[in-house]
Amino acid sequence: LMPFSVFFRKSLKENKQMLWKLTCCAAGLVLTQCFLVRGKSMQPTINSSTNYSLLLLNRPAVWFGLYEPCVSDVVAFSKPDNSGRAVVKRILALEGDFIQTHNNDIACIKRGHFWAEGDNAKASLDSNDYGQVPLSDIIGKCYAVIPLPTFLSSLG
């Protein structure tokens, strides 16, 4: 941080620009939820080189109804077993879509629901196991993945 006296020596325009940048950074930090992910269900997209990854989620878009789910979005949502835990999966189908399940059944997605699966089908507990998920269970859309270094992932 710069000394307080330097702040006042700068022009009003420079100060406004700096304050705007600081405000945007602070808002981004407040409005972004960091989500620690562990497991193999989303490999290779997430956790490809380490055991843990940090996901950045856009929650305000969901809170304010600005997020329109799309097929292929990676989202965090409340686990359907009412455990209070959250999971991260990819949306494969939305209301009105048809999807072939892992046991070769055809499912039509109900209104207000979606079908989610992990990228690693062999290691994923997903809609093939618990069925369609209500759109209202979405916590946030993932917009960045930060793989954690191996030495950090061994701490957990």
JOURMO-V25692 format. One record per run of one state. SS is the DSSP state (H for helix, E for strand, L for the rest). FROM is the first residue (numbers start at 1). TO is the last residue. Records with the same first field share a line. If there is no record, write none. Layout:
SS->FROM-TO ; FROM-TO
//
This chain:
L->1-3 ; 10-11 ; 39-51 ; 59-59 ; 64-73 ; 79-85 ; 95-97 ; 101-105 ; 109-112 ; 118-120 ; 124-126 ; 131-132 ; 148-149 ; 154-156
H->4-9 ; 12-31 ; 60-63 ; 121-123 ; 127-130 ; 135-137 ; 150-153
E->32-38 ; 52-58 ; 74-78 ; 86-94 ; 98-100 ; 106-108 ; 113-117 ; 133-134 ; 138-147
//
